[in-house]
């Protein structure tokens, strides 16, 4: 028990513990829609876009979240609008907008030599830099995202599995797409200090993939993915504390380890009678849910 309780005497550890748990859960929840909509690349791209805004904020000495937030929301809207023009594919739109933003940030860094330390933190995360203000913002963002997903659940569900038919049933696809882009941008903005821009995409993708191996119900996938994200976030704090390993890398490595375990379970289920391993009677999809996914 001392291994668990000893670090709790430090305030910075409490800050990191709460922040990592909230960010992990948030990435796990939002990542479900990223994976099911086959938009895994957007997490990687958006984090690079936000990096440009983060650099501008640091160099000018302005509030990090205001600048990165405004920059991220603008990038999300640009990507969404460009993607809706059929002449340009989603992957190309993401690549153009986000790499240009990242390049702009790198160009600023080359002109501001004093930014080196903050540059490392922005790329790889820095839990020791989490303040009480950061915690309040992360908690508020997480609460808002939960409420948004709750009220947009049916619309996002329809748009995820049948985007062509959704407008015929009165789903405002353009508004929902824009709302989802802003939700994703907000998630990345509050996660960047924990994960760093290089590892956020993995936190968005791995928990939902693991969850989809275990169940084919969207509601259950949301719960399981959120739980996996929270657990890996909390566990990595202890590993980072005792092993002195970068926080973002630890979260991803723990999630990757769980993915290997889930993959082994999936392989075992192929050689055992259905239901023997987990007591269920239906086959599970290995990675991405089929169109006839259980909507409950």
Secondary structure, DSSP 8 states (H G I E B T S, - for coil): -HHHHGGGGSHHHHHHHHHHHHHHHHHHHHHHHHHHTT-HHHHHHHHHHHHHHHHHHHHHT--HHHHHHHHHHHHHHHHHHHHHSTTS-HHHHHHHHHHHHHHHHHHHHHH-GGGHHHHHHHHH--GGG--HHHHHHHHHHHHHHHHHHHHTHHHHHHHHH-HHHHGGGT--HHHHHHHHHHHHHHHHHHHHHHH-TTTHHHHHHHHHHHHHHH--BHHHHHHHHHHHHHHHHHHHHHHHHHH---HHHHHHHHHHHHHHHHHHHHHHHHHS-TTTTTS-SS---SSS--TT-B--
